[in-house]
Amino acid sequence: VVLRPASGSRQQDAPGAADGLALASDPGGTLNFLAMVENLQGDSGRGYYLEMLIGTPPQALNILVDTGSSNFAVAGVPDPDVTSYFNPELSSTYRSQGIEVTVKYSQGSWTGVLGTDVITMPKGLYGSYTINIATILESENFFLPGVKWHGILGLAYDALAKPSSSVETFFDSLVRQAKIPNIFSLQMCGAGLPVSGSGTNGGSLVLGGIEPSLYTGDIWYTPIKEEWYYQVEILKLEVGGQNLQLDCREYNADKAIVDSGTTLLRLPEKVFSAVVQAIARTSLIQEFSSEFWTGTQLACWDRSEKPWGLFPKLSIYLRDENSSRSFRISILPQLYIQPILVIGDNLQCYRFGISSSTNALVIGATVMEGFYVIFDRAQRRVGFAVSPCAEADGSPVSEIEGPFTTADVASNCVASVSFHEPVLWIASYALMSLCGIILLVLVVLLLIPPRCQHRYTDNDVVNDESSLVRHRWK
């Protein structure tokens, strides 16, 4: 089945061991984790969203949960692809800041105006909170046909916030106002289900802690390498138990992040090619269309057949908090060979849930649907535990194993200097800096008398690092 081009898309710690975290519900307090269980709906193809009440009187909107960006924004005018929007004129508590903000994503963008208003969450924290909110006035390939959400909840760090990191993020506001622990956790329950089905698969966003009923076994933690995206360190990949034998820096070029707003597992081009070759070599299918691997064709089987037994398991090794150890998260084919279309009464068609990327390895919904993922900002780490809802036909489709030694990989697989801007931007900054230094030297030479000798001190040196190098569009 040929697909038309789309217009866009969008360690073991025992329970209670985490520092200062409440791991049980407190019905009488701000936190009631059980009330947050199954507060999400959606699917991996179009994202998972949370119901939120915004303004006074409250306007109900569905908000996409995105750990790969940092702005909280909602549709502020009618749009053909959204069923509801926030009207600031109807809210007595809305305050415009008059600041225009534009956010660009890997696919899609929007422009709006920054303001503040109060929000409440029917299945979240008790109480109302004043939050920075951007009302979207124009967008391109952001709201898509069939989506059931009307805005986006960016849960990454303030380094990614637009127009600057001075805009307090949604979660930072909750931590400050509700005095909750600086941690949240996420479960998305769409394993083995159609990626663009009814959009009513369950999920949970737990704000302020960890809900024990949402995972089994142990939680394994990997350090956050840098606080902008949730950047982690990938050590190696295995397909069907076979190491790809790539330099570990290939997996982290130019970053590896955990992003609930990305639908697929995205791999750097060299890694993607190696994975496809390994899957094709390991699978039980002799001939397979190259267009299936690139996402332009679907593969179809009789509905009575299950193709997942034809494909191998995929494993990702992450560095443990103890840097001499690692652990691996594994997904079975039920997570990356994804049902998407039924033809007639007999055929079920599937897509490949992995794609290539030019600038990152992205652990997106394809992988995250197998796990309960803990974003422990207080201790600068991301945790993974097996999710009990990650099952297909009654069998688990995800695994976590460890510890393993890291003696066979480099001590650091992440470049010491993270290039968060495209190469051309970096070159431009370097050239501008060089020109500025030359110009400064010429001016100094013209102004200083020839006989005047001045011994320069450290205080005379100007070190101008552009903040744009750190703040890159998603």
Beta strands, then each sheet from edge to edge (+ up, - down):
strand 1: 40-43
strand 2: 47-54
strand 3: 59-66
strand 4: 72-75
strand 5: 95-104
strand 6: 109-120
strand 7: 129-140
strand 8: 151-154
strand 9: 183-188
strand 10: 201-207
strand 11: 216-223
strand 12: 226-227
strand 13: 230-231
strand 14: 234-239
strand 15: 242-243
strand 16: 256-258
strand 17: 265-268
strand 18: 299-302
strand 19: 314-319
strand 20: 325-331
strand 21: 337-343
strand 22: 347-352
strand 23: 354-357
strand 24: 361-363
strand 25: 371-376
strand 26: 381-386
strand 27: 391-392
strand 28: 395-396
strand 29: 398-405
sheet 1: 5+ 6- 2+ 1- 10+ 9- 25+ 26- 11+
sheet 2: 5+ 6- 7+ 4+ 8- 3-
sheet 3: 12+ 13-
sheet 4: 15+ 14- 19+ 20- 29+
sheet 5: 16+ 24+
sheet 6: 17+ 23+
sheet 7: 18+ 22- 21+
sheet 8: 27+ 28-
end
